Amino acid sequence: MTRPPAALRDFYENPAVPVASGAARSRRQARLLARALGPVRTGAPAATILDIGCGDGSAAATAAELLAGHRLIGVDWSQDALRRARTHLPCVRGELTDGGLPFAAGSADAVLFSEVIEHLVDPDAALDELRRVLRPGGHLLLSTPNLAAWYNRGLLLAGVQPVFSEVSMRRVHGRPGSQVVGHLRLYTARALRGFLAASGFEAVRIAGAPYHDVPRTLRPLDRAACHVPSLASILLAHARRGRG
């Protein structure tokens, strides 16, 4: 969403690169937001929710089941992703830099920012832009892989490259898995909380979510780890834009 170099743009426009993440994460994130927004009241305007970095729209489709009555808009800079996302929700093309998102300041009640921040060259500018489009007190629901996930701690002790990390844009080296997904940055729960607070967000809470690609035999353990967010596969952050 922040404009990457040409080689990265080509990478993300490749239809073979995945632009969807797990449904379990999407449902957990949507439940957090639904509780924060509360039920739609008769005669009250619907909340405007921007799914920034919407990918193929499948996450928004999952979230829409729990956010009925609210206005959900997808945003992405990838033309290929938008083409697929438009089968699920209304979409617009937008970027987090080079003029910013095509929305007025304070026009959104909530922003979904799912599995995006780990791909960004300039996450500071991205959070500045998210804060701009949110109304004071508006909700930010952000998810990203956890560098300190329970299995990554063991892999590092064994001298193995952590899951989610990338050392090359061409192929995987030294870690489990075979698919390059273009991660540039990874966060722990502590780092993510501090980063959001320094970017003007308040009441930062971190929850955990499972990772859809964990081997089947390890999925019960992965779900259990969600009860300790610092160990979970996926970090779910819920924060509010400060009033300042």
C-alpha positions in Angstrom: 0.0 0.0 0.0 3.0 2.3 0.4 4.4 2.4 -3.1 7.3 -0.2 -3.2 10.1 -0.2 -5.7 9.3 -1.5 -9.2 10.6 -5.0 -8.5 8.2 -5.3 -5.5 5.3 -3.9 -7.4 5.8 -6.5 -10.1 6.0 -9.2 -7.3 2.7 -8.1 -5.8 0.9 -7.9 -9.1 1.8 -11.5 -9.9 -1.4 -13.5 -9.7 0.5 -16.4 -8.2 1.4 -14.4 -5.1 -1.2 -15.1 -2.4 -3.4 -12.1 -1.4 -5.7 -13.9 1.0 -5.1 -15.0 4.6 -6.9 -17.4 6.9 -10.6 -17.2 7.7 -10.1 -17.8 11.4 -8.1 -14.6 11.6 -10.7 -12.7 9.7 -13.5 -13.9 11.9 -11.6 -13.1 15.1 -10.8 -9.6 13.8 -14.4 -9.0 12.8 -15.7 -10.1 16.2 -13.4 -7.6 17.9 -14.7 -4.8 15.6 -18.3 -5.8 15.9 -18.1 -5.6 19.7 -16.4 -2.2 19.5 -19.0 -0.7 17.1 -22.0 -2.3 18.8 -25.3 -3.1 17.0 -26.6 -0.8 14.3 -29.3 1.3 15.8 -32.5 2.2 14.0 -32.2 5.5 12.3 -28.5 5.8 13.1 -26.0 6.1 10.2 -24.0 2.9 9.4 -20.3 2.9 10.4 -17.9 3.4 7.5 -15.2 0.6 7.6 -12.3 0.7 5.2 -10.5 -2.6 4.5 -7.2 -1.2 3.5 -5.1 -3.7 1.6 -8.2 -5.8 1.0 -6.4 -8.3 -1.3 -8.9 -10.6 -3.1 -11.8 -9.5 -0.8 -12.2 -12.9 0.9 -11.4 -11.6 4.3 -13.9 -8.8 3.9 -16.5 -11.3 2.8 -15.9 -13.3 6.0 -16.0 -10.1 8.1 -19.2 -8.9 6.5 -21.1 -11.7 8.1 -20.4 -10.2 11.5 -20.6 -6.5 10.5 -24.0 -6.5 8.8 -25.5 -3.1 8.5 -22.2 -1.3 8.3 -20.6 0.1 5.2 -17.5 -1.9 4.2 -15.2 -0.6 1.4 -12.2 -2.3 0.0 -9.0 -0.5 -0.8 -5.9 -1.8 -2.6 -3.3 -0.5 -5.1 -3.0 -3.9 -6.9 -5.2 -4.0 -10.0 -5.2 -7.8 -9.9 -6.4 -7.9 -6.3 -9.1 -5.3 -6.9 -10.4 -7.2 -9.9 -10.9 -10.2 -7.6 -12.1 -8.2 -4.6 -15.0 -6.6 -6.5 -16.9 -9.8 -6.5 -17.2 -9.5 -2.7 -17.5 -5.7 -1.9 -17.3 -2.2 -3.4 -13.7 -1.3 -3.9 -11.5 1.7 -4.8 -7.9 1.9 -5.8 -5.7 3.8 -3.2 -2.2 4.0 -1.8 -0.9 5.1 1.6 1.7 7.4 0.1 2.0 9.5 -3.1 -1.0 11.6 -2.3 -2.6 9.3 0.2 -5.9 7.4 0.3 -8.9 8.8 -1.6 -10.8 9.7 1.6 -11.3 12.9 3.5 -9.7 13.3 6.9 -11.8 11.8 9.7 -14.2 10.1 7.3 -13.8 6.5 8.5 -15.2 5.0 11.7 -12.9 2.0 11.5 -10.0 0.6 9.5 -9.2 -3.0 8.9 -5.5 -3.4 8.1 -4.9 -7.1 7.8 -1.6 -8.8 6.9 -0.3 -5.6 5.2 2.1 -3.9 7.5 4.7 -6.7 7.2 4.9 -5.9 3.4 5.6 -2.1 3.7 8.7 -0.2 3.0 7.5 2.7 5.1 5.1 1.6 7.9 5.4 4.9 9.7 3.9 6.8 6.8 1.2 4.2 6.5 0.1 4.6 10.1 0.1 8.3 9.7 -2.3 8.0 6.8 -4.5 5.5 8.6 -4.7 7.9 11.5 -5.6 10.8 9.1 -8.6 9.0 7.6 -10.0 7.8 11.0 -12.2 10.0 13.0 -11.0 10.8 16.5 -11.7 7.7 18.6 -12.1 5.6 15.5 -11.0 2.0 15.6 -7.9 0.4 14.0 -7.9 -3.4 13.7 -4.5 -4.6 12.5 -3.2 -8.1 12.1 0.3 -9.3 11.3 2.4 -12.4 11.7 4.2 -12.8 15.1 8.0 -13.0 14.9 7.9 -14.5 18.4 5.3 -17.2 17.6 5.7 -20.3 19.7 7.3 -22.4 17.0 9.6 -19.5 15.9 11.2 -19.5 19.3 12.1 -23.1 18.9 13.3 -22.7 15.4 15.6 -19.8 16.4 17.1 -21.9 19.2 17.8 -24.6 16.6 19.4 -22.1 14.3 16.6 -22.2 11.8 15.2 -19.1 10.0 11.8 -18.2 11.5 8.5 -18.8 9.7 7.1 -15.7 8.0 10.6 -14.2 7.5 12.1 -13.8 4.0 15.8 -13.5 2.9 15.1 -13.5 -0.8 12.3 -12.5 -3.2 13.1 -15.4 -5.5 12.9 -18.5 -3.2 12.8 -19.6 0.4 16.1 -20.2 2.2 16.6 -21.8 5.6 13.1 -21.8 6.9 10.1 -24.2 6.7 7.7 -23.7 3.8 8.2 -23.2 0.1 6.3 -20.0 -0.8 7.8 -16.5 -1.0 5.2 -14.0 0.2 7.2 -10.7 0.3 7.5 -9.9 4.0 9.8 -7.0 4.7 9.1 -6.5 8.4 8.1 -8.6 11.4 6.8 -7.7 14.8 6.6 -9.1 18.3 3.6 -8.2 20.5 5.7 -5.8 22.5 7.1 -4.0 19.4 3.7 -3.7 17.7 2.1 -2.2 20.8 4.9 0.3 21.2 4.8 1.2 17.5 1.1 1.8 17.5 1.2 4.0 20.6 4.1 6.0 19.2 2.0 6.6 16.0 -0.8 8.3 17.8 -3.1 5.3 18.7 -4.5 4.7 22.1 -5.9 1.8 24.2 -3.8 -0.7 22.2 -4.9 -4.3 22.9 -3.2 -7.3 21.4 -5.0 -10.7 20.9 -3.9 -13.8 19.1 -5.1 -15.8 16.1 -4.1 -19.1 14.6 -2.1 -19.5 11.3 -4.0 -21.3 8.6 -0.9 -23.0 7.2 0.3 -24.7 10.4 0.4 -28.5 9.9 -2.8 -30.2 10.9 -1.3 -32.2 13.8 -0.1 -28.9 15.4 -3.3 -26.9 15.0 -4.6 -27.7 18.5 -1.4 -26.4 20.0 -1.5 -23.3 17.7 -5.1 -22.5 18.8 -4.1 -22.9 22.4 -1.2 -20.5 22.0 -3.8 -17.8 21.1 -4.6 -17.5 24.8 -1.1 -16.0 25.3 -0.9 -13.4 22.4 2.9 -13.0 22.7 3.1 -16.7 21.6 0.3 -16.7 19.0 1.0 -17.2 15.3 -0.9 -14.0 14.3 -1.1 -10.8 16.3 -4.4 -9.0 16.3 -4.1 -5.4 17.5 -7.2 -3.3 18.3 -6.4 0.4 18.9 -8.2 3.7 18.7 -7.1 7.0 17.1 -6.2 9.5 19.7 -8.2 12.7 20.1 -5.3 14.9 19.4 
